Amino acid sequence: MLGVLVHSLPPVTAHTTCPPLQTTGPICGFPTPADTVTPRQPRGRERVITANRQTSWAFADAYVAEDEALHWARDRAREAGLRSVSPGTGAALRLLAASVDAKAVAEIGTGCGVSGIHLLHGMRPDGVLTTVDQEPEHQQSARQAFRDAGFAGNRARFIPGRALDVLPRLADAGYDLVFCDGDRLEYQDYLAESLRLLRPGGLVAFEGLFANGRTVDTGPQPTEVLRLRELVRAVRESTELVSSLLPVGDGLLCAVKR
């Protein structure tokens, strides 16, 4: 039966793959390309290992079936030139929201509602998602997607504006989860705000930490990637956080506030 399921998966595309992570290497704990296959591995087996890993990631990404509301939101995001979280990342967000029994969630980067639907599915039935985005028209698409997904209008609070202007107005220790999918150049600032917004035991998550493989690339990288590396290092070394970097989608960095 597993073989049938795997063969029924859609073709693996670039966004479903990412280099394996190890605990050694010159960049914030990430491996160099030479570290990805052990010396004991027989020549010719590398392709088999890579294919198996890619298939496994594709299987995980297709694990949670998405409904018509999510497909509609993805289509609107694609038309607007926006990136959406992968199905695997969406499933992880549902799980994280459920794991902290989230009643109040703050989302930075509404997009067209893909991540918001996943978060709402994981939250308590009386939970409220506060979602921030600079583009009101994107939030209108998200509002429609939430309705189509069956969520009442009072389950989401839409705030248009720049995240770093809006977040200081939100209540201290008033949130169970903060999901960051906005401007990656501002992720370090989002971290500081998240620590203020979260209750003890609350959780923060950052989307896109692999940057399509560039975060682990040893070559020269743009400022965005350098900032992501700094964020990974800051979260890992923080005494206030217990963290994990999940290999779903384009990388989901998660941390629980002590």
C-alpha positions in Angstrom: 0.0 0.0 0.0 2.9 2.4 0.8 4.3 1.8 -2.7 1.0 2.8 -4.2 0.9 6.0 -2.2 4.4 7.0 -3.0 3.9 6.3 -6.8 0.8 8.5 -6.7 2.6 11.5 -5.4 3.2 14.5 -7.7 6.6 14.9 -9.2 9.2 16.3 -6.9 10.0 19.9 -7.6 12.8 22.1 -6.3 10.9 23.6 -3.5 10.3 20.2 -1.9 14.0 19.5 -1.4 16.7 20.9 0.7 20.2 19.9 1.7 20.6 17.6 4.7 21.7 19.3 7.9 24.5 18.2 10.2 26.0 19.6 13.4 29.4 20.4 11.9 30.5 22.8 9.2 31.7 26.4 8.8 28.3 28.1 8.5 26.3 28.2 11.7 26.4 24.4 12.0 25.4 23.7 8.4 27.4 21.2 6.3 29.6 21.9 3.3 28.7 20.0 0.1 31.4 17.5 0.8 29.8 16.5 4.1 26.5 15.3 2.6 27.7 11.7 1.9 29.8 9.7 4.4 33.2 8.3 3.2 31.9 4.7 3.8 29.1 5.1 1.3 29.9 3.0 -1.9 30.3 5.0 -5.0 27.1 5.1 -7.1 24.8 4.9 -4.1 24.6 8.7 -3.6 21.8 9.0 -6.2 19.7 6.3 -4.5 20.0 8.0 -1.1 19.1 11.4 -2.6 16.1 10.0 -4.5 14.8 8.2 -1.4 15.2 11.4 0.7 13.4 13.5 -2.0 10.6 11.0 -2.2 10.2 10.9 1.5 10.0 14.7 1.7 7.4 14.7 -1.2 5.4 12.1 0.7 5.5 14.2 3.9 4.5 17.3 1.9 1.5 15.5 0.5 0.5 13.9 3.8 -2.2 16.4 4.7 -4.9 16.8 1.9 -5.8 20.4 1.3 -9.4 21.4 0.6 -10.8 23.7 -2.0 -10.5 26.8 0.1 -6.7 26.2 0.4 -6.4 25.5 -3.3 -8.3 28.8 -4.0 -6.0 30.7 -1.7 -2.9 29.2 -3.3 -4.2 30.2 -6.7 -4.7 33.8 -5.6 -1.2 33.9 -4.1 0.3 32.6 -7.3 -1.5 35.2 -9.4 -0.3 37.9 -7.0 3.3 36.6 -7.2 3.4 35.6 -3.6 5.0 32.5 -2.1 2.8 30.3 0.1 3.8 27.8 2.8 4.1 24.3 1.5 1.4 21.7 2.5 4.0 20.1 4.8 4.7 23.5 6.5 1.0 24.1 6.7 0.6 20.7 8.5 3.4 21.6 10.9 1.7 24.9 11.7 -1.6 23.1 12.5 0.3 20.7 14.7 2.1 23.5 16.5 -1.0 25.5 17.1 -2.8 22.5 18.5 0.2 21.5 20.6 0.0 24.8 22.6 -3.8 24.8 22.6 -3.6 28.2 20.9 -6.3 30.7 21.6 -4.4 33.8 20.4 -2.0 33.6 17.4 -0.2 36.5 15.7 0.8 36.1 12.0 3.2 38.3 10.3 2.5 38.1 6.5 -1.2 37.3 5.8 -0.6 36.6 2.1 -3.8 35.2 0.6 -4.6 33.1 3.6 -2.9 29.7 3.1 -0.9 29.7 6.4 -3.8 31.3 8.2 -6.2 28.5 7.3 -3.8 25.9 8.6 -3.2 27.9 11.8 -7.0 28.3 12.4 -7.5 24.5 11.9 -5.0 23.9 14.7 -6.3 26.5 17.1 -9.1 26.2 19.6 -12.6 26.6 18.3 -12.8 30.0 20.1 -9.3 31.1 19.1 -8.6 34.3 17.2 -5.9 34.8 14.6 -4.4 38.3 14.4 -2.8 38.6 11.0 -0.7 41.6 9.7 0.1 42.5 6.1 1.1 45.6 4.3 -1.2 44.8 1.4 -5.0 45.2 2.2 -6.0 43.5 -1.1 -4.1 40.4 -0.1 -6.0 40.4 3.2 -9.3 40.7 1.3 -8.4 37.4 -0.5 -7.5 35.8 2.8 -10.8 36.9 4.3 -12.7 35.2 1.5 -10.5 32.1 1.9 -11.3 31.9 5.6 -15.0 32.2 4.9 -14.8 29.5 2.2 -12.9 27.3 4.8 -15.9 27.6 7.1 -14.4 30.0 9.7 -16.7 32.6 11.3 -15.7 36.3 10.7 -14.8 36.8 14.3 -12.1 34.1 14.2 -9.6 36.5 12.4 -8.5 40.1 13.0 -6.9 41.7 10.0 -4.5 44.6 10.6 -3.0 46.3 7.5 0.4 47.9 7.9 4.1 47.3 8.3 4.8 44.6 10.8 7.3 46.6 12.9 4.7 49.4 13.2 1.9 47.1 14.2 3.6 44.6 16.5 4.5 47.2 19.3 0.7 47.8 19.6 -0.1 44.2 20.5 -0.4 43.1 24.1 2.6 41.8 26.1 2.4 38.1 26.8 -0.9 37.9 25.0 -0.2 35.3 22.4 0.3 31.5 22.4 2.0 31.4 19.0 3.7 33.9 16.6 4.2 32.9 13.0 6.7 35.0 11.0 6.5 35.0 7.2 7.1 38.6 6.3 10.3 40.5 5.3 13.2 38.2 6.0 15.5 41.2 6.5 13.4 42.0 9.5 13.3 38.5 11.1 15.7 39.5 13.9 13.3 42.3 14.8 10.3 40.0 14.7 12.2 37.7 17.1 12.6 40.5 19.7 8.9 41.4 19.3 7.8 37.8 19.5 9.6 37.3 22.8 7.6 40.2 24.2 4.3 39.0 22.8 4.5 35.3 23.8 3.4 33.9 27.1 5.8 31.5 28.8 5.5 28.2 27.0 4.4 30.0 23.8 6.0 29.3 20.5 7.5 31.3 17.6 8.0 30.0 14.1 9.9 31.4 11.1 9.2 30.3 7.5 11.8 30.1 4.7 15.0 29.5 6.7 16.6 27.4 3.9 16.1 30.2 1.4 15.9 27.6 -1.4 19.2 26.0 -0.4 21.2 29.3 -0.2 21.5 29.2 3.6 23.7 26.2 3.5 25.6 27.3 0.4 29.2 28.3 1.2 29.4 30.8 -1.7 28.8 34.6 -1.4 25.2 35.3 -0.5 22.9 38.3 -0.4 22.0 40.2 2.8 18.8 38.3 3.2 20.6 35.0 3.6 23.2 36.4 5.9 20.4 37.7 8.1 18.8 34.2 8.1 22.1 32.7 9.3 22.3 35.3 12.1 18.7 34.4 13.1 19.4 30.7 13.3 22.5 31.4 15.4 20.6 33.8 17.7 17.7 31.4 18.3 20.0 28.4 18.8 22.2 30.2 21.3 19.3 32.0 23.2 18.9 30.8 26.8 15.2 31.9 26.6 14.3 29.5 23.9 14.2 25.8 23.2 14.4 25.4 19.4 14.4 23.1 16.4 14.8 23.6 12.7 12.3 21.5 10.9 13.0 20.3 7.3 9.6 21.0 5.9 8.9 23.2 2.9 11.7 25.8 2.7 12.7 25.3 6.4 10.6 26.1 9.5 12.6 27.4 12.5 10.6 26.8 15.7 11.3 27.8 19.3 9.4 27.6 22.6 9.8 30.5 25.1 10.8 29.2 28.5 
